[in-house]
Structures are given as C-alpha cells and as structure tokens.
Amino acid sequence: MKLKEKCIFLGLGNYGGKQTKEFISLGYKGYVANGSDQDLKALGDIPKYHLQGFDGFGGHRERALDCLAKNSEFIEFLENIKEEIVFVIFGGGGSTGSGCATIISELLLQQKDDEDIFPRIVCPVVALPSLDAPVAKHRNAYQAVQELQEIEGLGATFFINNNIGKDYTSLNSTFTKFLDTFLTNDSYGDLNNFDESERLEMLKDGGMMVISLMGTKDNQSLDQTLMLQKLTKDGIFAPIESNKVCENIAIIHSGRNNSDIQKENVIAEVGKPKNVFEGYNNKNTLVAVSGLDYPVSHVMKLGDMAKAAYDERQRNRHHIEKLGKLDFMEDEITKTVEQKKKKPSKWEVLQKKMKK
C-alpha cells in the first residue's frame, strides 16, 4: 500500500477545514468538523461533521470538552478511523480547532484495540497566529502548544507561521504542495533513494518537522542559502530553535546523480541527525528535517504578547473615567421635575372628569 493511502486528514475548525479541503482535492482521504454551519457550507461538498449545539466557541477553547461530550456520533467516527497516519489540522489561535485537537489527538493515540493500525502515527498541523493577531488568539495558541507538549507518543508536528504574510490561501497551498511531495515522491536514482520506510521514520519522530521545496530557473544552480533560510527561519514554518537538536534529515536532489545541495550545509544549520536519507532525480529539490524541538521561542513571544495585552487591559480598567455631576444644572432639573409633577396629563384630567 502506498503511503498516501495510509493517510487521513482531519480538519478541525475554520483553518482546519480549508487546509484539509486542499488535500482532499489531491485525492487524500479527509474529514472536517466544525460547529459553525456557515464555515461548513463555505467548504462545499466534502466529508464533514457539524458539531451540534456549538456554533463556534466564541474564543473559549475550554468549551471543547462539553462539545465533544455532546457529539457522541463524531467520537464514534473517530474511534473507527483505520488509517495508520492521521494528520490533525487546526488553527492554534482559534477555539474550536485548538480546543478539540489536543483531546482528539489523545483519543487517536489511545485506540489500541486494532493491532493492524498500531503503532498509529498522529501528526498535528498547527497554524500559529501572526504577531499582530488579537490577544485571545495568542493565548489560545500558547495553551494548545503547551498541551501538545504534554501528549506522549505524538508524531511529527508542523507549525505553520501565519506571521510571514496575509495571503493565507497561498500559504495553505504551499504547505499542501510540500507535504504531498514528501509523502508521494517516487523518483529514483543510481546512488540512493528516499523510500517509504524512511518517510515513516521521520513522521514517527516526535517534535517539530519542517520541509523546504525549491526548483531552479534557466539552468541556474540552486540557491542553497535561500533554501536553508526558508527551511529554518523565513519560510512557511515557525523558526526552528537554535539548539541544533534533530533526529533525521531527508534530501531529495533534483539531479539524477549530482548533489545540488550539500548535506553538510543542512547539518550546519539544523544539527547532527541520527540519519540522513537521500534520494535523486526529483523535479525540484526537497529538504525535510524531523525531530526538532518545538518552536518554543516563537510561541513564547505569543504568550508574552498575550500577557502584556492582558496587563494593559487590566491597568486601563482601573482608570476608567466616570461622569461627574453638573451642579449648575441641578436647579433646572429640579424645576423641570417639579413642573412635570404639577402638570397632570390629559388622561389624568379626563379620569377626574369621568369620576364627577
């Protein structure tokens, strides 16, 4: 069975639905879940589940437990997933996706009744909010990543960096292309090949995984410096940590036998791995690194910004200006009230007349 057939994409919330739809369009199995009927309608005719009773979480990711408890049919669906590799896709700054994703990831890892699908590989895909996003999104993302760190047995985690630009459609398409190339590449060369077992090893690695894919133009040589920058700090993924901790490196060269990017240069950027897997004769050059530490420095920025914004809001609340009395108007107000009391309404005059 090809690796693609062993995968299923589970999209949670707004971002999760959009990103999963891209993979479904390429022939992958996929399913989306959301409480928002509007978000689900926008996705068109794809497999989906409407989380009943929760039209969004209103920014409160803690509502996920109640939501999943009241949607037993969805839990039953999750329990019956048979695929070996599950990509759980969600927006870290949202509430539906970030709230449900960590719980669902734990659920998927606990299903050990079917020996045919275990050990299962669960790979979260987290879209981190931009630095100028609202404070609630920073808080939600921080909490979600914190919870992911505590789950034992997770596979490779992909952290999408929404801070690189506002063209989210392009960002989604780029990630789809990168991961699809990693999963389905079947190029081969005389020296060596990057096979399915090696891909599985990388997906099993806990921690962060990054991928870079780049072609050449007009027979020019590959810009290795640019490719490594996009792999580690300026690409679609969150910047990697500087501690040079990683597990595996994969390089699929665009040439049949030549090395268009030197593995020594990759190692110098990301650290010494357990193994380096190489393949050849691809249309473009692909580099992937797994087993990296979570992008703690980047996520801490989100947490620090959330705390700073919260503290500022609290300070401002203690300095709310209240309207004082306008003493010079009190006499006029009193007179006006007294006049109103002294002057009966027409209805009161009519009532009096009727009593006579």
Phi, psi and chi 1 to 4 in degrees:
 res  aa     phi    psi   chi1   chi2   chi3   chi4
   1 MET       -  133.0 -177.8 -174.2  -68.5      -
   2 LYS   -70.6  153.9  -69.3 -176.1  177.4 -179.4
   3 LEU   -58.5  -36.9 -164.1   57.7      -      -
   4 LYS   -58.8  -37.4 -178.6  175.0 -177.9  176.6
   5 GLU   -74.7  -14.2  -63.5  169.3    2.5      -
   6 LYS   -89.5   -2.2  -63.0  179.5 -179.0 -179.8
   7 CYS  -104.0  149.2  -60.8      -      -      -
   8 ILE  -139.3  141.9 -174.0  169.7      -      -
   9 PHE  -107.7  128.0  -71.3   80.3      -      -
  10 LEU  -116.3  107.4 -175.7   60.8      -      -
  11 GLY   -97.8  124.4      -      -      -      -
  12 LEU  -115.3  132.0  -54.3  172.6      -      -
  13 GLY    76.3 -171.1      -      -      -      -
  14 ASN   -64.4  -57.1 -169.8   10.1      -      -
  15 TYR   -61.9  -44.1  160.8   72.0      -      -
  16 GLY   -57.2  -39.1      -      -      -      -
  17 GLY   -65.2  -44.9      -      -      -      -
  18 LYS   -64.5  -44.4  -67.5  175.5 -178.5  177.1
  19 GLN   -68.7  -38.8 -174.5   68.8   78.2      -
  20 THR   -66.0  -36.9  -63.3      -      -      -
  21 LYS   -58.4  -35.2 -177.2  178.1 -179.8  180.0
  22 GLU   -63.3  -42.2  -65.1 -120.2    1.3      -
  23 PHE   -70.6  -36.0  -75.8  100.8      -      -
  24 ILE   -61.4  -37.3  -68.4  174.2      -      -
  25 SER   -65.0  -19.6   70.6      -      -      -
  26 LEU   -95.0    6.6  -65.3 -179.3      -      -
  27 GLY    96.3    6.9      -      -      -      -
  28 TYR   -81.0  154.4  -73.1   90.7      -      -
  29 LYS   -75.6  137.1  -72.4  168.6  -80.6 -171.5
  30 GLY  -157.0  159.0      -      -      -      -
  31 TYR  -153.4  140.0 -157.6   91.6      -      -
  32 VAL  -123.1  152.5  -56.7      -      -      -
  33 ALA  -139.0  138.4      -      -      -      -
  34 ASN  -161.9  151.2 -159.1  -29.2      -      -
  35 GLY   -86.7  -16.6      -      -      -      -
  36 SER   -86.9  114.8  170.4      -      -      -
  37 ASP   -64.4  -33.6 -172.5   49.1      -      -
  38 GLN   -65.8  -43.9  -67.7  167.6  -62.8      -
  39 ASP   -61.8  -40.7  -72.0  -11.9      -      -
  40 LEU   -67.4  -40.7  -69.4  173.6      -      -
  41 LYS   -63.1  -35.3  -73.9  179.2  178.3  178.0
  42 ALA   -65.8  -20.2      -      -      -      -
  43 LEU   -83.1  -11.7  -64.9  173.6      -      -
  44 GLY    78.1 -154.2      -      -      -      -
  45 ASP   -90.5   80.7 -172.8   19.7      -      -
  46 ILE  -131.3  161.0   62.4  173.0      -      -
  47 PRO   -59.6  127.8  -24.6   34.9      -      -
  48 LYS  -151.6  159.5   63.6 -172.1   75.0  168.7
  49 TYR  -132.3  129.0 -174.1   88.8      -      -
  50 HIS   -91.9  114.4 -174.5 -166.1      -      -
  51 LEU   -71.6  103.6  -61.8  172.1      -      -
  52 GLN   -68.7  140.8  -61.2  -63.8  -36.3      -
  53 GLY    83.5    2.3      -      -      -      -
  54 PHE  -139.6   86.6  -70.9   83.2      -      -
  55 ASP   -82.1   72.1 -170.3    1.3      -      -
  56 GLY    82.7  163.5      -      -      -      -
  57 PHE  -105.5    1.1  -71.3    3.9      -      -
  58 GLY    61.7   29.4      -      -      -      -
  59 GLY    88.0   -3.3      -      -      -      -
  60 HIS  -102.8   93.4  -60.6  -82.8      -      -
  61 ARG   -68.2  -17.8   59.3 -173.3  -57.5  -85.0
  62 GLU   -68.3  -10.5   65.4  -85.5    6.9      -
  63 ARG   -77.9   -3.6  -66.2  175.6 -178.6  169.7
  64 ALA   -60.6  -41.3      -      -      -      -
  65 LEU   -59.7  -47.1  -81.2  172.4      -      -
  66 ASP   -62.8  -40.4  -71.3  -22.6      -      -
  67 CYS   -62.4  -49.8  173.0      -      -      -
  68 LEU   -67.8  -33.5  -66.1  174.6      -      -
  69 ALA   -65.0  -31.4      -      -      -      -
  70 LYS   -92.6    0.6  -66.5  178.4 -179.1  179.1
  71 ASN  -123.0   66.8  -76.7  -87.7      -      -
  72 SER   -64.0  -28.9   57.3      -      -      -
  73 GLU   -64.8  -36.7  -71.1 -176.3   10.5      -
  74 PHE   -68.8  -40.9 -179.4   55.3      -      -
  75 ILE   -61.2  -40.6  -63.2  -62.8      -      -
  76 GLU   -62.4  -39.7 -175.1  177.7   -9.0      -
  77 PHE   -60.9  -45.4  160.1   76.3      -      -
  78 LEU   -61.1  -39.9  -64.5  172.2      -      -
  79 GLU   -67.9  -19.0  -69.1  174.1  -20.6      -
  80 ASN  -101.5    6.7  -72.5  -49.9      -      -
  81 ILE   -66.0  128.9  -70.3  177.6      -      -
  82 LYS  -107.4   -9.9  -61.4  -60.8 -177.8 -176.0
  83 GLU   -66.2  148.5  -78.2   70.8   25.8      -
  84 GLU   -77.3  -31.3  179.5 -178.7  -12.9      -
  85 ILE  -119.9  121.1  -52.7  165.7      -      -
  86 VAL  -118.8  121.2 -174.9      -      -      -
  87 PHE   -96.1  116.3  -68.3   93.4      -      -
  88 VAL   -99.3  109.4 -178.8      -      -      -
  89 ILE  -108.7  129.9  -53.2  178.9      -      -
  90 PHE  -159.9  159.5   63.6   99.5      -      -
  91 GLY   -87.4  121.7      -      -      -      -
  92 GLY   -63.3  -31.4      -      -      -      -
  93 GLY   -82.8  -16.2      -      -      -      -
  94 GLY   -74.8 -170.7      -      -      -      -
  95 SER  -119.3  -43.0   46.4      -      -      -
  96 THR   -62.6  -52.1  -58.7      -      -      -
  97 GLY   -67.5  -50.4      -      -      -      -
  98 SER   -68.4  -28.0   71.6      -      -      -
  99 GLY   -75.3  -42.5      -      -      -      -
 100 CYS   -82.0  -30.4  -68.1      -      -      -
 101 ALA   -60.8  -43.9      -      -      -      -
 102 THR   -68.4  -37.5   54.3      -      -      -
 103 ILE   -66.4  -44.9  -57.9  169.2      -      -
 104 ILE   -66.6  -37.5  -71.1  171.5      -      -
 105 SER   -60.8  -42.9  -65.1      -      -      -
 106 GLU   -62.8  -42.5  -73.9 -170.9   75.9      -
 107 LEU   -59.7  -45.8 -178.2  155.7      -      -
 108 LEU   -64.1  -33.4  -67.9  168.0      -      -
 109 LEU   -77.9  -20.3  -72.3  169.5      -      -
 110 GLN   -87.8  -11.0  -67.5  -57.3  -45.4      -
 111 GLN   -77.2   93.2  -70.7  176.2 -100.5      -
 112 LYS  -117.0   16.8  -63.4 -177.0  178.7  179.1
 113 ASP   -73.9  -33.2  -65.4  -24.6      -      -
 114 ASP   -96.9  106.1 -167.2  -22.4      -      -
 115 GLU   -68.0  -18.8  -65.4  180.0   -2.3      -
 116 ASP   -69.9  -23.0  -66.7  -24.6      -      -
 117 ILE  -109.4    5.3   61.4  172.5      -      -
 118 PHE  -118.9  147.1  -81.0   93.0      -      -
 119 PRO   -75.0  126.1   26.6  -33.3      -      -
 120 ARG   -77.7  149.4  168.8  177.1  -84.0  157.7
 121 ILE  -109.9  118.1  -56.6  171.4      -      -
 122 VAL  -111.1  117.2  176.8      -      -      -
 123 CYS  -116.6  104.8  -63.7      -      -      -
 124 PRO   -70.6  145.5  -17.5   32.2      -      -
 125 VAL  -124.4  111.3  178.3      -      -      -
 126 VAL  -113.5  121.1 -168.5      -      -      -
 127 ALA   -88.8  110.2      -      -      -      -
 128 LEU   -81.3  138.5  -63.3  174.7      -      -
 129 PRO   -67.6  156.4   25.7  -34.3      -      -
 130 SER   -69.9  162.0   59.5      -      -      -
 131 LEU   -66.8  -21.1  -65.0  178.4      -      -
 132 ASP   -96.2   12.1   61.8   -4.8      -      -
 133 ALA   -72.7  161.8      -      -      -      -
 134 PRO   -61.4  157.8  -23.8   33.8      -      -
 135 VAL   -58.8  -36.7   56.4      -      -      -
 136 ALA   -63.5  -34.3      -      -      -      -
 137 LYS   -70.1  -39.4  -68.5 -172.4  179.1  -64.4
 138 HIS   -62.3  -43.5  -69.9  166.9      -      -
 139 ARG   -63.3  -46.5  179.6 -160.3   61.8 -149.8
 140 ASN   -61.2  -42.9  -74.1  -15.6      -      -
 141 ALA   -64.6  -43.1      -      -      -      -
 142 TYR   -59.5  -47.6 -173.8   92.5      -      -
 143 GLN   -65.3  -39.5  -67.8  174.9  -16.2      -
 144 ALA   -64.5  -44.8      -      -      -      -
 145 VAL   -66.1  -38.4  176.5      -      -      -
 146 GLN   -59.5  -41.8 -168.7  176.4   42.7      -
 147 GLU   -70.3  -37.0  -70.7  174.6   14.5      -
 148 LEU   -61.4  -39.0  -73.9  176.9      -      -
 149 GLN   -60.7  -25.5  -77.4 -172.5  -55.0      -
 150 GLU   -89.3   -7.6  -63.3  172.6   -4.1      -
 151 ILE   -86.4  120.3  -59.7  175.5      -      -
 152 GLU   -81.7  137.2  -66.9 -174.8    8.0      -
 153 GLY    94.7    1.6      -      -      -      -
 154 LEU   -65.2  148.4  -83.9 -180.0      -      -
 155 GLY   -87.7 -156.0      -      -      -      -
 156 ALA   -61.3  137.0      -      -      -      -
 157 THR  -115.0  132.4  -56.7      -      -      -
 158 PHE  -106.0  124.8  -60.4   86.3      -      -
 159 PHE  -109.0  103.8  -67.9   92.3      -      -
 160 ILE   -79.4  132.5  -50.5  -59.9      -      -
 161 ASN  -101.2   97.4 -176.2   12.9      -      -
 162 ASN   -71.6   -3.0  -81.4  -21.2      -      -
 163 ASN   -78.8   -9.4 -158.8   50.3      -      -
 164 ILE   -80.5  -11.8   67.0  168.0      -      -
 165 GLY   169.5  168.9      -      -      -      -
 166 LYS   -98.8   -1.3  -60.1  -60.6 -177.1 -177.0
 167 ASP   -85.5   79.4 -171.8   -7.0      -      -
 168 TYR   -69.0  -28.6  -59.9  133.4      -      -
 169 THR   -62.7  -44.0  -59.9      -      -      -
 170 SER   -65.9  -39.3  175.5      -      -      -
 171 LEU   -62.7  -44.0 -171.2   57.4      -      -
 172 ASN   -62.3  -43.1  -66.0   -8.5      -      -
 173 SER   -65.7  -38.1  -62.8      -      -      -
 174 THR   -64.2  -45.9  -59.2      -      -      -
 175 PHE   -62.2  -41.5  173.9   65.1      -      -
 176 THR   -58.1  -45.3  -56.9      -      -      -
 177 LYS   -63.8  -43.9 -178.2  179.8  179.4 -179.4
 178 PHE   -61.2  -52.0  -76.2   10.5      -      -
 179 LEU   -69.0  -38.6 -175.1   55.9      -      -
 180 ASP   -62.0  -41.7  176.3   57.3      -      -
 181 THR   -62.7  -42.0  -59.0      -      -      -
 182 PHE   -61.9  -42.6  175.1   85.8      -      -
 183 LEU   -77.2  -31.3  -66.5  171.6      -      -
 184 THR  -112.4   -6.8   63.7      -      -      -
 185 ASN   -56.7  127.7  175.8  -92.4      -      -
 186 ASP  -125.8   24.3   57.9    0.1      -      -
 187 SER   -69.0  158.9   63.2      -      -      -
 188 TYR  -148.6  154.4   57.8   91.4      -      -
 189 GLY  -140.6  176.5      -      -      -      -
 190 ASP   -74.2  -29.3  -62.0  -28.6      -      -
 191 LEU   -81.2  -47.3  -67.7  177.9      -      -
 192 ASN  -168.5  167.3 -156.8    0.9      -      -
 193 ASN  -141.0  148.6  -63.8  -65.6      -      -
 194 PHE   -94.8   99.2 -179.1   45.8      -      -
 195 ASP   -95.8  179.8   58.5   34.0      -      -
 196 GLU   -63.7  -40.5 -178.9  177.7  -54.8      -
 197 SER   -62.1  -34.3   65.3      -      -      -
 198 GLU   -72.3  -35.3  -66.8  165.9  -19.5      -
 199 ARG   -64.5  -42.4  -67.5 -174.9 -179.9   89.0
 200 LEU   -61.6  -39.6  -76.0  170.6      -      -
 201 GLU   -58.6  -40.5  -77.0  -60.2  -50.4      -
 202 MET   -72.3  -37.3  -63.8 -172.8   73.7      -
 203 LEU   -69.7  -26.4  -68.2  174.7      -      -
 204 LYS   -75.2  -24.6  -70.1  175.7 -175.5  176.4
 205 ASP   -61.0  123.6  -73.0  -24.2      -      -
 206 GLY   -69.2  161.2      -      -      -      -
 207 GLY   101.3 -170.3      -      -      -      -
 208 MET   -84.4  145.8  179.3 -178.3 -179.8      -
 209 MET  -126.8  140.0 -178.0  169.4  173.5      -
 210 VAL  -129.7  152.8  -65.9      -      -      -
 211 ILE  -137.4  141.5  -56.1  172.0      -      -
 212 SER  -132.1  139.5 -174.4      -      -      -
 213 LEU  -135.3  126.3 -176.6   68.2      -      -
 214 MET  -148.9  139.1 -175.0  173.7  -71.0      -
 215 GLY  -106.6  178.9      -      -      -      -
 216 THR  -116.2  156.4   56.8      -      -      -
 217 LYS  -119.8  137.2  -64.6 -178.9  179.8  179.6
 218 ASP    52.5   43.3  -58.7  -35.8      -      -
 219 ASN    61.4   20.4  -64.0  -40.8      -      -
 220 GLN   -80.1  157.0  -66.2  179.1   -7.2      -
 221 SER   -74.5  154.9   60.7      -      -      -
 222 LEU   -66.6  137.7 -178.4   75.0      -      -
 223 ASP   -82.5   91.3 -171.1  -25.3      -      -
 224 GLN   -62.9  -39.7  -66.8 -169.0   48.4      -
 225 THR   -60.7  -46.1  -58.9      -      -      -
 226 LEU   -64.0  -41.6  178.7   60.0      -      -
 227 MET   -63.9  -41.3 -173.4  169.1 -168.0      -
 228 LEU   -69.7  -33.2  -68.9  174.0      -      -
 229 GLN   -63.7  -43.2  -76.4  179.7  -15.5      -
 230 LYS   -69.1  -27.7  -71.7 -174.0  173.3  -65.1
 231 LEU   -72.4  -38.0  179.9   75.0      -      -
 232 THR  -109.3  -24.9   60.3      -      -      -
 233 LYS  -147.3  -30.5   62.4 -172.8   73.3  170.4
 234 ASP  -116.2   17.5  -63.0  -33.1      -      -
 235 GLY  -102.6 -155.7      -      -      -      -
 236 ILE   -79.0  -11.3   67.6  168.9      -      -
 237 PHE  -101.2  157.4  -60.7  105.1      -      -
 238 ALA   -59.9  146.1      -      -      -      -
 239 PRO   -56.2  137.6  -21.8   32.8      -      -
 240 ILE   -77.2  160.7   71.3  171.0      -      -
 241 GLU   -70.0  159.1  -67.2  -64.4  -69.6      -
 242 SER   -92.9    7.9   59.7      -      -      -
 243 ASN   -82.5   -3.4   56.4   10.4      -      -
 244 LYS    56.6   47.3  -63.0 -169.1 -178.2  -61.6
 245 VAL  -108.0  123.7  171.7      -      -      -
 246 CYS  -155.5  167.4   69.1      -      -      -
 247 GLU  -107.6  -55.4  -78.0  -64.6  -47.9      -
 248 ASN  -135.8  148.8  -69.4  -65.6      -      -
 249 ILE  -123.7  136.8  -66.0  173.0      -      -
 250 ALA  -122.4  135.7      -      -      -      -
 251 ILE  -132.5  121.4  -56.3  172.3      -      -
 252 ILE  -110.9  110.0  -50.0  178.6      -      -
 253 HIS   -78.5  149.7  -56.3  -80.7      -      -
 254 SER   -78.2  -23.3   59.6      -      -      -
 255 GLY   -83.3  164.8      -      -      -      -
 256 ARG   -74.6  -39.0 -169.2  166.5 -170.3   82.9
 257 ASN  -132.6  -17.6  -64.3  -50.3      -      -
 258 ASN   -85.9  155.7   65.7  -57.7      -      -
 259 SER  -101.2  105.2  -61.2      -      -      -
 260 ASP   -82.0  -13.7   43.4   20.9      -      -
 261 ILE  -137.9  132.3 -173.2  166.0      -      -
 262 GLN   -83.0  129.4  -56.4  -60.8  -43.3      -
 263 LYS   -62.4  -29.3   62.6 -176.9  178.3 -177.4
 264 GLU   -61.5  -35.0  -67.9   78.1   12.2      -
 265 ASN   -70.1  -37.2  -67.6  -22.6      -      -
 266 VAL   -66.5  -45.9 -179.0      -      -      -
 267 ILE   -60.3  -38.2  -68.3  171.2      -      -
 268 ALA   -61.9  -28.6      -      -      -      -
 269 GLU   -86.0  -39.9  -72.1  -70.7  -31.9      -
 270 VAL  -110.2  -14.1  -57.7      -      -      -
 271 GLY   109.9  169.4      -      -      -      -
 272 LYS   -80.2  121.5  -68.1 -176.9  178.4  179.9
 273 PRO   -91.1  172.3   35.7  -36.0      -      -
 274 LYS   -69.0  -36.7  177.9  173.8   60.9 -179.3
 275 ASN  -154.0  154.7 -150.3  -21.6      -      -
 276 VAL  -121.1  118.9  177.7      -      -      -
 277 PHE   -99.1  134.2  -53.2  123.2      -      -
 278 GLU  -129.7  144.3  -68.9 -170.9   86.1      -
 279 GLY  -136.7  173.0      -      -      -      -
 280 TYR  -141.6  168.1  -66.4   84.6      -      -
 281 ASN    68.2   30.4 -154.2   31.0      -      -
 282 ASN   -83.6  160.9 -168.9   27.1      -      -
 283 LYS   -66.5  -40.2  -68.4 -179.4 -179.5  178.6
 284 ASN  -126.6  166.3  -61.2  -54.9      -      -
 285 THR   -86.8  130.0  -60.3      -      -      -
 286 LEU  -120.1  134.8  179.8  141.7      -      -
 287 VAL  -128.3  131.3  178.1      -      -      -
 288 ALA  -133.0  144.2      -      -      -      -
 289 VAL  -132.7  130.5 -175.4      -      -      -
 290 SER  -121.3  167.0   62.6      -      -      -
 291 GLY    73.3   18.7      -      -      -      -
 292 LEU   -73.6  155.9  -63.6  158.5      -      -
 293 ASP   -63.6  153.5  -87.2    2.9      -      -
 294 TYR   -58.2  150.8  -87.6   16.0      -      -
 295 PRO   -74.9   66.4   29.9  -36.3      -      -
 296 VAL   -60.6  -41.6  172.5      -      -      -
 297 SER   -60.3  -42.5  -60.8      -      -      -
 298 HIS   -68.7  -43.9 -177.5   75.9      -      -
 299 VAL   -67.4  -34.7  175.7      -      -      -
 300 MET   -62.7  -32.8  -77.1 -176.5   66.9      -
 301 LYS   -59.5  -42.3  -74.9 -177.0 -176.9  178.3
 302 LEU   -63.7  -42.0  -58.6 -179.1      -      -
 303 GLY   -64.4  -42.7      -      -      -      -
 304 ASP   -63.8  -39.9  -69.8  -17.7      -      -
 305 MET   -67.9  -36.8  -67.2  179.8   73.1      -
 306 ALA   -64.7  -43.3      -      -      -      -
 307 LYS   -66.3  -42.1 -174.9  178.3 -174.9  -53.6
 308 ALA   -62.5  -42.3      -      -      -      -
 309 ALA   -66.2  -38.7      -      -      -      -
 310 TYR   -64.2  -45.8  171.5   79.8      -      -
 311 ASP   -61.5  -39.4  -69.6  -16.9      -      -
 312 GLU   -64.7  -41.9 -178.1 -179.5   -4.5      -
 313 ARG   -62.9  -40.1  -77.8  164.7   51.1   81.3
 314 GLN   -65.5  -42.0  -68.5  -59.1  105.1      -
 315 ARG   -62.1  -43.5  -73.3 -165.1  -60.0  -89.5
 316 ASN   -64.3  -34.0  -68.6  -18.1      -      -
 317 ARG   -65.7  -27.4  -78.5  175.0  175.0  169.0
 318 HIS   -81.7   -4.5  -69.5  -59.2      -      -
 319 HIS  -122.7   32.6  -66.2   85.6      -      -
 320 ILE   -74.1  126.9  -65.7  175.6      -      -
 321 GLU   -80.5  132.0  -67.5  -68.4  -21.8      -
 322 LYS  -110.1  146.5  -66.1 -175.7  177.8 -179.5
 323 LEU   -70.1  129.8  -67.4  173.9      -      -
 324 GLY   -91.2 -179.6      -      -      -      -
 325 LYS   -79.8  144.4  -67.4 -178.4  179.0 -179.6
 326 LEU  -102.1   89.9  -63.6  176.7      -      -
 327 ASP   -56.8  -36.0  -64.6  -23.2      -      -
 328 PHE   -68.6  -12.7   68.5   89.7      -      -
 329 MET   -97.6   -7.7  -69.2 -178.6   62.5      -
 330 GLU   -63.1  -40.0  -73.6 -175.5   -3.1      -
 331 ASP   -62.4  -43.6  -68.7  -18.5      -      -
 332 GLU   -63.5  -40.6  -68.8  -64.8  -34.8      -
 333 ILE   -64.8  -42.3  -66.9  172.7      -      -
 334 THR   -62.6  -46.2  -58.5      -      -      -
 335 LYS   -59.4  -43.1  -70.5  179.7 -178.8  178.7
 336 THR   -63.3  -42.2  -57.8      -      -      -
 337 VAL   -63.4  -43.8  172.4      -      -      -
 338 GLU   -64.2  -40.2  -70.2  175.9   -9.3      -
 339 GLN   -61.9  -39.9  -72.2  172.9   -2.9      -
 340 LYS   -66.0  -36.8  -74.8 -176.6  177.8  179.7
 341 LYS   -69.0  -37.9  -73.7 -178.0  179.1  178.9
 342 LYS   -73.5  -28.9  -68.0  177.5 -178.5  179.0
 343 LYS   -93.9  107.3 -174.1  178.0 -179.6 -178.1
 344 PRO   -71.4  157.2   27.8  -34.9      -      -
 345 SER   -78.6  164.3   66.9      -      -      -
 346 LYS   -62.7  -33.6  -69.2 -178.1  178.9 -179.8
 347 TRP   -66.2  -39.5  168.0 -118.7      -      -
 348 GLU   -65.2  -39.5  -70.1  174.0  -29.2      -
 349 VAL   -64.2  -41.6  172.3      -      -      -
 350 LEU   -64.6  -41.5  178.2   60.2      -      -
 351 GLN   -61.0  -42.9  -76.4 -178.0  -47.5      -
 352 LYS   -62.1  -41.7  -72.4 -179.4  179.0  179.7
 353 LYS   -65.2  -37.2  -75.0 -173.9  177.0 -178.5
 354 MET   -70.5  -25.2  -68.0  173.1   62.2      -
 355 LYS   -77.1  -22.3  -71.2  179.3 -179.9  178.4
 356 LYS   -72.6      -  -69.0 -179.2  179.2  178.7
